[in-house]
């Protein structure tokens, strides 16, 4: 079986034919004349055919060389045109852009940001869905997923770019504290009623950060599970259990006395917002532009 013809070798051959000299081809391709000559010799050896008759004063294509030039020229042009179109498509901010953002906090944080991005780039066809599936959402033929994580994120085949940190705190209704008292150690949550998640954050144990910056986890007594920060907040106000919530979200309840903030030596681990995508090397310009835009906008907000 003959080895396949090399794209770059054919490019050199066509340059020699059109410039009618090895020197002319070397100048066009910006490579040494000796390399051009060696390339043609290797091509002839591979085909076991003479393609160019050489003399000290001129060069002439053989019948085999003429046939190769006639057939290879349009193929090479088509390949180069395809390469150009693919490169432009990779660089242009146009066409479909499919993204996923988390429920509730996604629209609140990103709704106006994504809308502003869409106004700046009207040639983009943006499709945005909201769910809490995280890593799974990238398997649904999406370009980008914005996910929420707390503590250490699992290793994955995807690339994560940090967007913003959302401080969290432990809160409870005054009525709940009257019944159970104010906990002084995070280990007490293993026995106290707590509001936890069904599947968001994988239903992970509560996580805290100690003074050394290390994560500590507590498997709390989760007798009330929800998949919504808003529902968790309402449940906390109703006195159903202790809750770990976004500081910004529950601050109005703390201010008016409906919730009490409980502080420990270890801080509640913050929520982290990440942009998740599959490959940095071939990341399209439109996806990169959206990530940069979101990062810039979120870096100026106060959480």
Buried (B, 14 or more C-beta within 10 A) or exposed (E): EEEEBBEEBBBBBBBBBEBEBBEBBBBBBEBEBEBBBEBBEEBBEBBEBEBBEEEEEEBEBBEBBEEBBEEBBEEBEEEEEEEEEEEEEEEBBBEEBBBBBBBBBBBBBBEEBBEEBBEEBEEBEBEBBBBBBBBEBBEEEBBBBBBBBBBEBEEEEBBBBEBBEBEBBBBBBEEBBEEBEEBEEBEBBEEBBBBBBEEBBEEBBBBBBEEEEEEBBBEBBBEBBBBBBEBBBBBBBBBBBBBBBBBBBBBEBBEEEBBBBBEBEBBBBBBBBBBBBBEEEEBBBBBBBBBEBBBEBBEEEEB
